[in-house]
Amino acid sequence: MKKTNFLICIDNSDYPASLEKRKIYEAIADAEAAKHGQVRVIDESGDDYLYPAECFVEANLSEKIRAAVVRAA
């Protein structure tokens, strides 16, 4: 089973309607986007979109918290 990656938004200044600062977002692997300094996340619309990687930091969640977040998604 593939491990879901989560990111925390640290800058939503250019995307206030789509991202909430300090919120955890599910990231979708996208190698092509990564080459261009972008990440693909499921945003407030419920759809996945590309955003600058510098808007996020990796969320290093424990397995217990990860399981709770995945179930809630």
Predicted model as a PDB file, atoms N, CA, C, CB and O in Angstrom, pLDDT in the B-factor column:
MODEL        1                                                                  
ATOM      1  N   MET A   1       0.842  -1.194   0.000  1.00 41.00           N  
ATOM      2  CA  MET A   1       0.000   0.000   0.000  1.00 41.00           C  
ATOM      3  C   MET A   1       0.884   1.254   0.000  1.00 41.00           C  
ATOM      4  CB  MET A   1      -0.956   0.000   1.230  1.00 41.00           C  
ATOM      5  O   MET A   1       1.835   1.341   0.777  1.00 41.00           O  
ATOM      6  N   LYS A   2       0.578   2.204  -0.852  1.00 54.00           N  
ATOM      7  CA  LYS A   2       1.361   3.417  -0.972  1.00 54.00           C  
ATOM      8  C   LYS A   2       1.106   4.329   0.222  1.00 54.00           C  
ATOM      9  CB  LYS A   2       1.037   4.139  -2.281  1.00 54.00           C  
ATOM     10  O   LYS A   2      -0.037   4.530   0.633  1.00 54.00           O  
ATOM     11  N   LYS A   3       2.164   4.866   0.760  1.00 62.00           N  
ATOM     12  CA  LYS A   3       2.069   5.774   1.896  1.00 62.00           C  
ATOM     13  C   LYS A   3       1.628   7.147   1.406  1.00 62.00           C  
ATOM     14  CB  LYS A   3       3.423   5.867   2.648  1.00 62.00           C  
ATOM     15  O   LYS A   3       2.227   7.716   0.494  1.00 62.00           O  
ATOM     16  N   THR A   4       0.578   7.669   2.021  1.00 71.00           N  
ATOM     17  CA  THR A   4       0.078   8.987   1.658  1.00 71.00           C  
ATOM     18  C   THR A   4       1.003  10.043   2.237  1.00 71.00           C  
ATOM     19  CB  THR A   4      -1.374   9.192   2.158  1.00 71.00           C  
ATOM     20  O   THR A   4       1.413   9.943   3.394  1.00 71.00           O  
ATOM     21  N   ASN A   5       1.333  11.041   1.453  1.00 90.00           N  
ATOM     22  CA  ASN A   5       2.201  12.128   1.892  1.00 90.00           C  
ATOM     23  C   ASN A   5       1.338  13.335   2.264  1.00 90.00           C  
ATOM     24  CB  ASN A   5       3.233  12.500   0.782  1.00 90.00           C  
ATOM     25  O   ASN A   5       0.361  13.654   1.585  1.00 90.00           O  
ATOM     26  N   PHE A   6       1.719  13.993   3.351  1.00 94.00           N  
ATOM     27  CA  PHE A   6       0.989  15.175   3.796  1.00 94.00           C  
ATOM     28  C   PHE A   6       1.927  16.363   3.892  1.00 94.00           C  
ATOM     29  CB  PHE A   6       0.309  14.919   5.148  1.00 94.00           C  
ATOM     30  O   PHE A   6       3.100  16.220   4.237  1.00 94.00           O  
ATOM     31  N   LEU A   7       1.396  17.537   3.584  1.00 96.00           N  
ATOM     32  CA  LEU A   7       2.140  18.784   3.634  1.00 96.00           C  
ATOM     33  C   LEU A   7       1.367  19.785   4.478  1.00 96.00           C  
ATOM     34  CB  LEU A   7       2.396  19.339   2.211  1.00 96.00           C  
ATOM     35  O   LEU A   7       0.139  19.734   4.548  1.00 96.00           O  
ATOM     36  N   ILE A   8       2.094  20.697   5.118  1.00 97.00           N  
ATOM     37  CA  ILE A   8       1.473  21.776   5.880  1.00 97.00           C  
ATOM     38  C   ILE A   8       1.687  23.068   5.109  1.00 97.00           C  
ATOM     39  CB  ILE A   8       2.063  21.873   7.331  1.00 97.00           C  
ATOM     40  O   ILE A   8       2.809  23.392   4.717  1.00 97.00           O  
ATOM     41  N   CYS A   9       0.606  23.801   4.896  1.00 98.00           N  
ATOM     42  CA  CYS A   9       0.699  25.083   4.199  1.00 98.00           C  
ATOM     43  C   CYS A   9       1.330  26.110   5.131  1.00 98.00           C  
ATOM     44  CB  CYS A   9      -0.703  25.563   3.715  1.00 98.00           C  
ATOM     45  O   CYS A   9       0.874  26.291   6.260  1.00 98.00           O  
ATOM     46  N   ILE A  10       2.385  26.786   4.657  1.00 98.00           N  
ATOM     47  CA  ILE A  10       3.037  27.825   5.445  1.00 98.00           C  
ATOM     48  C   ILE A  10       2.895  29.212   4.804  1.00 98.00           C  
ATOM     49  CB  ILE A  10       4.509  27.487   5.627  1.00 98.00           C  
ATOM     50  O   ILE A  10       3.271  30.218   5.404  1.00 98.00           O  
ATOM     51  N   ASP A  11       2.355  29.257   3.593  1.00 98.00           N  
ATOM     52  CA  ASP A  11       2.174  30.541   2.899  1.00 98.00           C  
ATOM     53  C   ASP A  11       1.018  30.414   1.920  1.00 98.00           C  
ATOM     54  CB  ASP A  11       3.481  30.974   2.155  1.00 98.00           C  
ATOM     55  O   ASP A  11       1.119  29.705   0.918  1.00 98.00           O  
ATOM     56  N   ASN A  12      -0.077  31.099   2.209  1.00 97.00           N  
ATOM     57  CA  ASN A  12      -1.228  31.075   1.308  1.00 97.00           C  
ATOM     58  C   ASN A  12      -1.504  32.452   0.715  1.00 97.00           C  
ATOM     59  CB  ASN A  12      -2.463  30.570   2.044  1.00 97.00           C  
ATOM     60  O   ASN A  12      -2.582  32.683   0.167  1.00 97.00           O  
ATOM     61  N   SER A  13      -0.538  33.374   0.819  1.00 96.00           N  
ATOM     62  CA  SER A  13      -0.769  34.763   0.425  1.00 96.00           C  
ATOM     63  C   SER A  13      -1.244  34.923  -1.021  1.00 96.00           C  
ATOM     64  CB  SER A  13       0.491  35.550   0.619  1.00 96.00           C  
ATOM     65  O   SER A  13      -2.004  35.848  -1.310  1.00 96.00           O  
ATOM     66  N   ASP A  14      -0.825  34.062  -1.919  1.00 96.00           N  
ATOM     67  CA  ASP A  14      -1.273  34.155  -3.313  1.00 96.00           C  
ATOM     68  C   ASP A  14      -2.502  33.293  -3.597  1.00 96.00           C  
ATOM     69  CB  ASP A  14      -0.146  33.751  -4.243  1.00 96.00           C  
ATOM     70  O   ASP A  14      -3.062  33.352  -4.691  1.00 96.00           O  
ATOM     71  N   TYR A  15      -2.922  32.492  -2.616  1.00 95.00           N  
ATOM     72  CA  TYR A  15      -4.029  31.540  -2.823  1.00 95.00           C  
ATOM     73  C   TYR A  15      -4.967  31.496  -1.615  1.00 95.00           C  
ATOM     74  CB  TYR A  15      -3.475  30.131  -3.102  1.00 95.00           C  
ATOM     75  O   TYR A  15      -5.264  30.405  -1.128  1.00 95.00           O  
ATOM     76  N   PRO A  16      -5.445  32.641  -1.112  1.00 95.00           N  
ATOM     77  CA  PRO A  16      -6.233  32.642   0.126  1.00 95.00           C  
ATOM     78  C   PRO A  16      -7.561  31.886   0.036  1.00 95.00           C  
ATOM     79  CB  PRO A  16      -6.507  34.051   0.529  1.00 95.00           C  
ATOM     80  O   PRO A  16      -8.059  31.402   1.052  1.00 95.00           O  
ATOM     81  N   ALA A  17      -8.129  31.779  -1.138  1.00 94.00           N  
ATOM     82  CA  ALA A  17      -9.396  31.051  -1.292  1.00 94.00           C  
ATOM     83  C   ALA A  17      -9.185  29.544  -1.429  1.00 94.00           C  
ATOM     84  CB  ALA A  17     -10.152  31.572  -2.507  1.00 94.00           C  
ATOM     85  O   ALA A  17     -10.110  28.761  -1.211  1.00 94.00           O  
ATOM     86  N   SER A  18      -7.971  29.143  -1.789  1.00 95.00           N  
ATOM     87  CA  SER A  18      -7.699  27.738  -2.077  1.00 95.00           C  
ATOM     88  C   SER A  18      -6.935  27.012  -0.977  1.00 95.00           C  
ATOM     89  CB  SER A  18      -6.936  27.634  -3.347  1.00 95.00           C  
ATOM     90  O   SER A  18      -7.045  25.794  -0.838  1.00 95.00           O  
ATOM     91  N   LEU A  19      -6.158  27.765  -0.195  1.00 97.00           N  
ATOM     92  CA  LEU A  19      -5.309  27.162   0.834  1.00 97.00           C  
ATOM     93  C   LEU A  19      -5.483  27.886   2.159  1.00 97.00           C  
ATOM     94  CB  LEU A  19      -3.833  27.188   0.404  1.00 97.00           C  
ATOM     95  O   LEU A  19      -5.706  29.096   2.186  1.00 97.00           O  
ATOM     96  N   GLU A  20      -5.379  27.144   3.259  1.00 97.00           N  
ATOM     97  CA  GLU A  20      -5.417  27.724   4.593  1.00 97.00           C  
ATOM     98  C   GLU A  20      -4.053  27.545   5.234  1.00 97.00           C  
ATOM     99  CB  GLU A  20      -6.532  27.076   5.462  1.00 97.00           C  
ATOM    100  O   GLU A  20      -3.518  26.438   5.273  1.00 97.00           O  
ATOM    101  N   LYS A  21      -3.497  28.629   5.732  1.00 97.00           N  
ATOM    102  CA  LYS A  21      -2.201  28.567   6.393  1.00 97.00           C  
ATOM    103  C   LYS A  21      -2.307  27.673   7.625  1.00 97.00           C  
ATOM    104  CB  LYS A  21      -1.708  29.986   6.781  1.00 97.00           C  
ATOM    105  O   LYS A  21      -3.301  27.724   8.350  1.00 97.00           O  
ATOM    106  N   ARG A  22      -1.291  26.861   7.861  1.00 96.00           N  
ATOM    107  CA  ARG A  22      -1.170  25.917   8.974  1.00 96.00           C  
ATOM    108  C   ARG A  22      -2.074  24.695   8.846  1.00 96.00           C  
ATOM    109  CB  ARG A  22      -1.475  26.620  10.258  1.00 96.00           C  
ATOM    110  O   ARG A  22      -2.176  23.915   9.793  1.00 96.00           O  
ATOM    111  N   LYS A  23      -2.724  24.508   7.716  1.00 95.00           N  
ATOM    112  CA  LYS A  23      -3.581  23.339   7.511  1.00 95.00           C  
ATOM    113  C   LYS A  23      -2.783  22.222   6.842  1.00 95.00           C  
ATOM    114  CB  LYS A  23      -4.823  23.708   6.656  1.00 95.00           C  
ATOM    115  O   LYS A  23      -1.876  22.480   6.050  1.00 95.00           O  
ATOM    116  N   ILE A  24      -3.134  20.981   7.170  1.00 94.00           N  
ATOM    117  CA  ILE A  24      -2.498  19.808   6.572  1.00 94.00           C  
ATOM    118  C   ILE A  24      -3.238  19.449   5.287  1.00 94.00           C  
ATOM    119  CB  ILE A  24      -2.489  18.601   7.565  1.00 94.00           C  
ATOM    120  O   ILE A  24      -4.466  19.359   5.269  1.00 94.00           O  
ATOM    121  N   TYR A  25      -2.475  19.246   4.215  1.00 94.00           N  
ATOM    122  CA  TYR A  25      -3.042  18.872   2.921  1.00 94.00           C  
ATOM    123  C   TYR A  25      -2.446  17.559   2.444  1.00 94.00           C  
ATOM    124  CB  TYR A  25      -2.801  19.975   1.881  1.00 94.00           C  
ATOM    125  O   TYR A  25      -1.273  17.271   2.680  1.00 94.00           O  
ATOM    126  N   GLU A  26      -3.266  16.773   1.771  1.00 93.00           N  
ATOM    127  CA  GLU A  26      -2.786  15.538   1.158  1.00 93.00           C  
ATOM    128  C   GLU A  26      -2.089  15.883  -0.150  1.00 93.00           C  
ATOM    129  CB  GLU A  26      -3.955  14.534   0.918  1.00 93.00           C  
ATOM    130  O   GLU A  26      -2.629  16.618  -0.977  1.00 93.00           O  
ATOM    131  N   ALA A  27      -0.899  15.353  -0.326  1.00 94.00           N  
ATOM    132  CA  ALA A  27      -0.129  15.581  -1.551  1.00 94.00           C  
ATOM    133  C   ALA A  27      -0.231  14.363  -2.448  1.00 94.00           C  
ATOM    134  CB  ALA A  27       1.353  15.894  -1.229  1.00 94.00           C  
ATOM    135  O   ALA A  27      -0.286  13.228  -1.974  1.00 94.00           O  
ATOM    136  N   ILE A  28      -0.257  14.610  -3.737  1.00 94.00           N  
ATOM    137  CA  ILE A  28      -0.289  13.546  -4.738  1.00 94.00           C  
ATOM    138  C   ILE A  28       1.047  13.574  -5.477  1.00 94.00           C  
ATOM    139  CB  ILE A  28      -1.503  13.719  -5.735  1.00 94.00           C  
ATOM    140  O   ILE A  28       1.478  14.623  -5.956  1.00 94.00           O  
ATOM    141  N   ALA A  29       1.688  12.434  -5.564  1.00 93.00           N  
ATOM    142  CA  ALA A  29       2.984  12.360  -6.245  1.00 93.00           C  
ATOM    143  C   ALA A  29       2.855  12.839  -7.689  1.00 93.00           C  
ATOM    144  CB  ALA A  29       3.537  10.917  -6.208  1.00 93.00           C  
ATOM    145  O   ALA A  29       1.965  12.406  -8.422  1.00 93.00           O  
ATOM    146  N   ASP A  30       3.749  13.732  -8.083  1.00 94.00           N  
ATOM    147  CA  ASP A  30       3.765  14.256  -9.448  1.00 94.00           C  
ATOM    148  C   ASP A  30       5.207  14.638  -9.778  1.00 94.00           C  
ATOM    149  CB  ASP A  30       2.792  15.491  -9.608  1.00 94.00           C  
ATOM    150  O   ASP A  30       5.640  15.758  -9.509  1.00 94.00           O  
ATOM    151  N   ALA A  31       5.932  13.709 -10.356  1.00 94.00           N  
ATOM    152  CA  ALA A  31       7.354  13.910 -10.651  1.00 94.00           C  
ATOM    153  C   ALA A  31       7.578  15.083 -11.598  1.00 94.00           C  
ATOM    154  CB  ALA A  31       7.949  12.643 -11.253  1.00 94.00           C  
ATOM    155  O   ALA A  31       8.546  15.826 -11.437  1.00 94.00           O  
ATOM    156  N   GLU A  32       6.718  15.259 -12.559  1.00 96.00           N  
ATOM    157  CA  GLU A  32       6.875  16.366 -13.520  1.00 96.00           C  
ATOM    158  C   GLU A  32       6.708  17.711 -12.818  1.00 96.00           C  
ATOM    159  CB  GLU A  32       5.848  16.239 -14.676  1.00 96.00           C  
ATOM    160  O   GLU A  32       7.466  18.643 -13.085  1.00 96.00           O  
ATOM    161  N   ALA A  33       5.738  17.820 -11.936  1.00 96.00           N  
ATOM    162  CA  ALA A  33       5.533  19.061 -11.183  1.00 96.00           C  
ATOM    163  C   ALA A  33       6.739  19.360 -10.311  1.00 96.00           C  
ATOM    164  CB  ALA A  33       4.266  18.972 -10.320  1.00 96.00           C  
ATOM    165  O   ALA A  33       7.168  20.510 -10.217  1.00 96.00           O  
ATOM    166  N   ALA A  34       7.292  18.329  -9.669  1.00 95.00           N  
ATOM    167  CA  ALA A  34       8.448  18.501  -8.791  1.00 95.00           C  
ATOM    168  C   ALA A  34       9.642  19.075  -9.554  1.00 95.00           C  
ATOM    169  CB  ALA A  34       8.830  17.164  -8.146  1.00 95.00           C  
ATOM    170  O   ALA A  34      10.415  19.855  -8.997  1.00 95.00           O  
ATOM    171  N   LYS A  35       9.796  18.696 -10.817  1.00 97.00           N  
ATOM    172  CA  LYS A  35      10.886  19.226 -11.647  1.00 97.00           C  
ATOM    173  C   LYS A  35      10.782  20.739 -11.803  1.00 97.00           C  
ATOM    174  CB  LYS A  35      10.877  18.561 -13.028  1.00 97.00           C  
ATOM    175  O   LYS A  35      11.782  21.413 -12.052  1.00 97.00           O  
ATOM    176  N   HIS A  36       9.563  21.272 -11.655  1.00 98.00           N  
ATOM    177  CA  HIS A  36       9.303  22.698 -11.839  1.00 98.00           C  
ATOM    178  C   HIS A  36       9.063  23.413 -10.521  1.00 98.00           C  
ATOM    179  CB  HIS A  36       8.113  22.896 -12.747  1.00 98.00           C  
ATOM    180  O   HIS A  36       8.560  24.537 -10.504  1.00 98.00           O  
ATOM    181  N   GLY A  37       9.425  22.761  -9.404  1.00 98.00           N  
ATOM    182  CA  GLY A  37       9.281  23.386  -8.095  1.00 98.00           C  
ATOM    183  C   GLY A  37       7.845  23.498  -7.613  1.00 98.00           C  
ATOM    184  O   GLY A  37       7.505  24.399  -6.847  1.00 98.00           O  
ATOM    185  N   GLN A  38       7.009  22.581  -8.066  1.00 98.00           N  
ATOM    186  CA  GLN A  38       5.607  22.603  -7.674  1.00 98.00           C  
ATOM    187  C   GLN A  38       5.223  21.292  -6.987  1.00 98.00           C  
ATOM    188  CB  GLN A  38       4.709  22.851  -8.899  1.00 98.00           C  
ATOM    189  O   GLN A  38       5.894  20.270  -7.132  1.00 98.00           O  
ATOM    190  N   VAL A  39       4.126  21.354  -6.237  1.00 97.00           N  
ATOM    191  CA  VAL A  39       3.553  20.161  -5.620  1.00 97.00           C  
ATOM    192  C   VAL A  39       2.074  20.107  -5.975  1.00 97.00           C  
ATOM    193  CB  VAL A  39       3.761  20.161  -4.069  1.00 97.00           C  
ATOM    194  O   VAL A  39       1.428  21.137  -6.171  1.00 97.00           O  
ATOM    195  N   ARG A  40       1.555  18.896  -6.053  1.00 96.00           N  
ATOM    196  CA  ARG A  40       0.135  18.711  -6.344  1.00 96.00           C  
ATOM    197  C   ARG A  40      -0.559  18.344  -5.028  1.00 96.00           C  
ATOM    198  CB  ARG A  40      -0.093  17.597  -7.448  1.00 96.00           C  
ATOM    199  O   ARG A  40      -0.241  17.326  -4.414  1.00 96.00           O  
ATOM    200  N   VAL A  41      -1.500  19.175  -4.607  1.00 96.00           N  
ATOM    201  CA  VAL A  41      -2.227  18.918  -3.363  1.00 96.00           C  
ATOM    202  C   VAL A  41      -3.730  18.974  -3.594  1.00 96.00           C  
ATOM    203  CB  VAL A  41      -1.822  19.930  -2.282  1.00 96.00           C  
ATOM    204  O   VAL A  41      -4.213  19.612  -4.530  1.00 96.00           O  
ATOM    205  N   ILE A  42      -4.445  18.299  -2.728  1.00 94.00           N  
ATOM    206  CA  ILE A  42      -5.905  18.392  -2.736  1.00 94.00           C  
ATOM    207  C   ILE A  42      -6.246  19.600  -1.874  1.00 94.00           C  
ATOM    208  CB  ILE A  42      -6.602  17.056  -2.197  1.00 94.00           C  
ATOM    209  O   ILE A  42      -6.052  19.581  -0.659  1.00 94.00           O  
ATOM    210  N   ASP A  43      -6.751  20.642  -2.506  1.00 93.00           N  
ATOM    211  CA  ASP A  43      -6.986  21.908  -1.805  1.00 93.00           C  
ATOM    212  C   ASP A  43      -8.405  22.009  -1.261  1.00 93.00           C  
ATOM    213  CB  ASP A  43      -6.711  23.077  -2.734  1.00 93.00           C  
ATOM    214  O   ASP A  43      -9.116  21.008  -1.170  1.00 93.00           O  
ATOM    215  N   GLU A  44      -8.813  23.221  -0.900  1.00 90.00           N  
ATOM    216  CA  GLU A  44     -10.123  23.448  -0.294  1.00 90.00           C  
ATOM    217  C   GLU A  44     -11.289  23.106  -1.223  1.00 90.00           C  
ATOM    218  CB  GLU A  44     -10.235  24.883   0.136  1.00 90.00           C  
ATOM    219  O   GLU A  44     -12.405  22.884  -0.753  1.00 90.00           O  
ATOM    220  N   SER A  45     -11.048  23.060  -2.521  1.00 91.00           N  
ATOM    221  CA  SER A  45     -12.110  22.721  -3.475  1.00 91.00           C  
ATOM    222  C   SER A  45     -12.387  21.218  -3.480  1.00 91.00           C  
ATOM    223  CB  SER A  45     -11.729  23.190  -4.888  1.00 91.00           C  
ATOM    224  O   SER A  45     -13.422  20.766  -3.968  1.00 91.00           O  
ATOM    225  N   GLY A  46     -11.424  20.440  -2.917  1.00 91.00           N  
ATOM    226  CA  GLY A  46     -11.550  18.990  -2.942  1.00 91.00           C  
ATOM    227  C   GLY A  46     -10.910  18.367  -4.168  1.00 91.00           C  
ATOM    228  O   GLY A  46     -10.883  17.145  -4.309  1.00 91.00           O  
ATOM    229  N   ASP A  47     -10.396  19.207  -5.051  1.00 94.00           N  
ATOM    230  CA  ASP A  47      -9.708  18.735  -6.253  1.00 94.00           C  
ATOM    231  C   ASP A  47      -8.208  18.953  -6.087  1.00 94.00           C  
ATOM    232  CB  ASP A  47     -10.235  19.465  -7.527  1.00 94.00           C  
ATOM    233  O   ASP A  47      -7.779  19.709  -5.216  1.00 94.00           O  
ATOM    234  N   ASP A  48      -7.416  18.290  -6.923  1.00 95.00           N  
ATOM    235  CA  ASP A  48      -5.974  18.469  -6.832  1.00 95.00           C  
ATOM    236  C   ASP A  48      -5.503  19.516  -7.829  1.00 95.00           C  
ATOM    237  CB  ASP A  48      -5.248  17.142  -7.072  1.00 95.00           C  
ATOM    238  O   ASP A  48      -5.929  19.549  -8.984  1.00 95.00           O  
ATOM    239  N   TYR A  49      -4.604  20.376  -7.341  1.00 97.00           N  
ATOM    240  CA  TYR A  49      -4.041  21.450  -8.149  1.00 97.00           C  
ATOM    241  C   TYR A  49      -2.568  21.593  -7.828  1.00 97.00           C  
ATOM    242  CB  TYR A  49      -4.786  22.781  -7.906  1.00 97.00           C  
ATOM    243  O   TYR A  49      -2.095  21.114  -6.798  1.00 97.00           O  
ATOM    244  N   LEU A  50      -1.849  22.255  -8.717  1.00 98.00           N  
ATOM    245  CA  LEU A  50      -0.428  22.516  -8.518  1.00 98.00           C  
ATOM    246  C   LEU A  50      -0.231  23.849  -7.796  1.00 98.00           C  
ATOM    247  CB  LEU A  50       0.318  22.519  -9.869  1.00 98.00           C  
ATOM    248  O   LEU A  50      -0.903  24.841  -8.079  1.00 98.00           O  
ATOM    249  N   TYR A  51       0.714  23.836  -6.853  1.00 98.00           N  
ATOM    250  CA  TYR A  51       1.092  25.040  -6.111  1.00 98.00           C  
ATOM    251  C   TYR A  51       2.601  25.066  -5.976  1.00 98.00           C  
ATOM    252  CB  TYR A  51       0.406  25.088  -4.710  1.00 98.00           C  
ATOM    253  O   TYR A  51       3.251  24.024  -6.066  1.00 98.00           O  
ATOM    254  N   PRO A  52       3.169  26.254  -5.758  1.00 98.00           N  
ATOM    255  CA  PRO A  52       4.607  26.328  -5.540  1.00 98.00           C  
ATOM    256  C   PRO A  52       5.001  25.522  -4.290  1.00 98.00           C  
ATOM    257  CB  PRO A  52       5.056  27.803  -5.399  1.00 98.00           C  
ATOM    258  O   PRO A  52       4.347  25.615  -3.252  1.00 98.00           O  
ATOM    259  N   ALA A  53       6.051  24.749  -4.403  1.00 98.00           N  
ATOM    260  CA  ALA A  53       6.498  23.915  -3.288  1.00 98.00           C  
ATOM    261  C   ALA A  53       6.863  24.752  -2.066  1.00 98.00           C  
ATOM    262  CB  ALA A  53       7.692  23.069  -3.709  1.00 98.00           C  
ATOM    263  O   ALA A  53       6.725  24.285  -0.936  1.00 98.00           O  
ATOM    264  N   GLU A  54       7.324  25.978  -2.279  1.00 98.00           N  
ATOM    265  CA  GLU A  54       7.732  26.805  -1.140  1.00 98.00           C  
ATOM    266  C   GLU A  54       6.559  27.237  -0.256  1.00 98.00           C  
ATOM    267  CB  GLU A  54       8.458  28.030  -1.638  1.00 98.00           C  
ATOM    268  O   GLU A  54       6.772  27.814   0.810  1.00 98.00           O  
ATOM    269  N   CYS A  55       5.341  26.968  -0.680  1.00 98.00           N  
ATOM    270  CA  CYS A  55       4.164  27.262   0.139  1.00 98.00           C  
ATOM    271  C   CYS A  55       3.925  26.196   1.210  1.00 98.00           C  
ATOM    272  CB  CYS A  55       2.931  27.385  -0.747  1.00 98.00           C  
ATOM    273  O   CYS A  55       3.035  26.348   2.047  1.00 98.00           O  
ATOM    274  N   PHE A  56       4.713  25.122   1.186  1.00 98.00           N  
ATOM    275  CA  PHE A  56       4.469  23.974   2.062  1.00 98.00           C  
ATOM    276  C   PHE A  56       5.748  23.457   2.699  1.00 98.00           C  
ATOM    277  CB  PHE A  56       3.801  22.858   1.285  1.00 98.00           C  
ATOM    278  O   PHE A  56       6.852  23.671   2.197  1.00 98.00           O  
ATOM    279  N   VAL A  57       5.566  22.769   3.820  1.00 97.00           N  
ATOM    280  CA  VAL A  57       6.623  21.963   4.427  1.00 97.00           C  
ATOM    281  C   VAL A  57       6.040  20.576   4.639  1.00 97.00           C  
ATOM    282  CB  VAL A  57       7.148  22.592   5.786  1.00 97.00           C  
ATOM    283  O   VAL A  57       4.828  20.411   4.774  1.00 97.00           O  
ATOM    284  N   GLU A  58       6.918  19.583   4.667  1.00 95.00           N  
ATOM    285  CA  GLU A  58       6.457  18.214   4.871  1.00 95.00           C  
ATOM    286  C   GLU A  58       5.932  18.054   6.292  1.00 95.00           C  
ATOM    287  CB  GLU A  58       7.593  17.204   4.595  1.00 95.00           C  
ATOM    288  O   GLU A  58       6.527  18.557   7.245  1.00 95.00           O  
ATOM    289  N   ALA A  59       4.820  17.355   6.424  1.00 94.00           N  
ATOM    290  CA  ALA A  59       4.238  17.059   7.731  1.00 94.00           C  
ATOM    291  C   ALA A  59       4.735  15.694   8.160  1.00 94.00           C  
ATOM    292  CB  ALA A  59       2.672  17.105   7.693  1.00 94.00           C  
ATOM    293  O   ALA A  59       4.301  14.677   7.619  1.00 94.00           O  
ATOM    294  N   ASN A  60       5.630  15.659   9.112  1.00 90.00           N  
ATOM    295  CA  ASN A  60       6.177  14.400   9.615  1.00 90.00           C  
ATOM    296  C   ASN A  60       5.252  13.876  10.708  1.00 90.00           C  
ATOM    297  CB  ASN A  60       7.638  14.587  10.155  1.00 90.00           C  
ATOM    298  O   ASN A  60       5.473  14.119  11.895  1.00 90.00           O  
ATOM    299  N   LEU A  61       4.221  13.159  10.296  1.00 89.00           N  
ATOM    300  CA  LEU A  61       3.205  12.672  11.219  1.00 89.00           C  
ATOM    301  C   LEU A  61       3.553  11.282  11.736  1.00 89.00           C  
ATOM    302  CB  LEU A  61       1.838  12.653  10.543  1.00 89.00           C  
ATOM    303  O   LEU A  61       4.112  10.459  11.011  1.00 89.00           O  
ATOM    304  N   SER A  62       3.215  11.035  12.994  1.00 89.00           N  
ATOM    305  CA  SER A  62       3.376   9.688  13.531  1.00 89.00           C  
ATOM    306  C   SER A  62       2.386   8.771  12.826  1.00 89.00           C  
ATOM    307  CB  SER A  62       3.162   9.663  15.080  1.00 89.00           C  
ATOM    308  O   SER A  62       1.425   9.239  12.217  1.00 89.00           O  
ATOM    309  N   GLU A  63       2.618   7.481  12.908  1.00 88.00           N  
ATOM    310  CA  GLU A  63       1.713   6.523  12.256  1.00 88.00           C  
ATOM    311  C   GLU A  63       0.287   6.632  12.810  1.00 88.00           C  
ATOM    312  CB  GLU A  63       2.237   5.086  12.441  1.00 88.00           C  
ATOM    313  O   GLU A  63      -0.679   6.500  12.058  1.00 88.00           O  
ATOM    314  N   LYS A  64       0.154   6.869  14.100  1.00 90.00           N  
ATOM    315  CA  LYS A  64      -1.169   6.997  14.723  1.00 90.00           C  
ATOM    316  C   LYS A  64      -1.918   8.218  14.163  1.00 90.00           C  
ATOM    317  CB  LYS A  64      -1.031   7.115  16.265  1.00 90.00           C  
ATOM    318  O   LYS A  64      -3.093   8.125  13.806  1.00 90.00           O  
ATOM    319  N   ILE A  65      -1.235   9.336  14.094  1.00 88.00           N  
ATOM    320  CA  ILE A  65      -1.863  10.549  13.563  1.00 88.00           C  
ATOM    321  C   ILE A  65      -2.116  10.399  12.068  1.00 88.00           C  
ATOM    322  CB  ILE A  65      -0.978  11.788  13.835  1.00 88.00           C  
ATOM    323  O   ILE A  65      -3.172  10.800  11.578  1.00 88.00           O  
ATOM    324  N   ARG A  66      -1.166   9.829  11.341  1.00 84.00           N  
ATOM    325  CA  ARG A  66      -1.334   9.590   9.903  1.00 84.00           C  
ATOM    326  C   ARG A  66      -2.597   8.753   9.634  1.00 84.00           C  
ATOM    327  CB  ARG A  66      -0.082   8.875   9.324  1.00 84.00           C  
ATOM    328  O   ARG A  66      -3.373   9.063   8.731  1.00 84.00           O  
ATOM    329  N   ALA A  67      -2.789   7.695  10.427  1.00 84.00           N  
ATOM    330  CA  ALA A  67      -3.955   6.840  10.271  1.00 84.00           C  
ATOM    331  C   ALA A  67      -5.248   7.615  10.521  1.00 84.00           C  
ATOM    332  CB  ALA A  67      -3.864   5.649  11.218  1.00 84.00           C  
ATOM    333  O   ALA A  67      -6.240   7.425   9.817  1.00 84.00           O  
ATOM    334  N   ALA A  68      -5.230   8.479  11.516  1.00 85.00           N  
ATOM    335  CA  ALA A  68      -6.422   9.289  11.828  1.00 85.00           C  
ATOM    336  C   ALA A  68      -6.724  10.286  10.712  1.00 85.00           C  
ATOM    337  CB  ALA A  68      -6.227  10.042  13.158  1.00 85.00           C  
ATOM    338  O   ALA A  68      -7.886  10.492  10.363  1.00 85.00           O  
ATOM    339  N   VAL A  69      -5.685  10.903  10.152  1.00 82.00           N  
ATOM    340  CA  VAL A  69      -5.872  11.883   9.083  1.00 82.00           C  
ATOM    341  C   VAL A  69      -6.358  11.197   7.810  1.00 82.00           C  
ATOM    342  CB  VAL A  69      -4.560  12.647   8.813  1.00 82.00           C  
ATOM    343  O   VAL A  69      -7.245  11.710   7.128  1.00 82.00           O  
ATOM    344  N   VAL A  70      -5.782  10.039   7.488  1.00 78.00           N  
ATOM    345  CA  VAL A  70      -6.202   9.306   6.289  1.00 78.00           C  
ATOM    346  C   VAL A  70      -7.650   8.895   6.406  1.00 78.00           C  
ATOM    347  CB  VAL A  70      -5.320   8.072   6.062  1.00 78.00           C  
ATOM    348  O   VAL A  70      -8.399   9.010   5.436  1.00 78.00           O  
ATOM    349  N   ARG A  71      -8.065   8.422   7.556  1.00 63.00           N  
ATOM    350  CA  ARG A  71      -9.469   8.029   7.744  1.00 63.00           C  
ATOM    351  C   ARG A  71     -10.405   9.205   7.622  1.00 63.00           C  
ATOM    352  CB  ARG A  71      -9.661   7.372   9.093  1.00 63.00           C  
ATOM    353  O   ARG A  71     -11.519   9.061   7.119  1.00 63.00           O  
ATOM    354  N   ALA A  72      -9.969  10.377   8.077  1.00 59.00           N  
ATOM    355  CA  ALA A  72     -10.818  11.561   8.042  1.00 59.00           C  
ATOM    356  C   ALA A  72     -10.939  12.121   6.642  1.00 59.00           C  
ATOM    357  CB  ALA A  72     -10.281  12.621   8.971  1.00 59.00           C  
ATOM    358  O   ALA A  72     -11.901  12.828   6.345  1.00 59.00           O  
ATOM    359  N   ALA A  73      -9.989  11.823   5.779  1.00 54.00           N  
ATOM    360  CA  ALA A  73      -9.981  12.384   4.422  1.00 54.00           C  
ATOM    361  C   ALA A  73     -11.047  11.791   3.548  1.00 54.00           C  
ATOM    362  CB  ALA A  73      -8.646  12.176   3.778  1.00 54.00           C  
ATOM    363  O   ALA A  73     -11.166  12.163   2.381  1.00 54.00           O  
TER     364      ALA A  73                                                      
ENDMDL                                                                          
END                                                                             
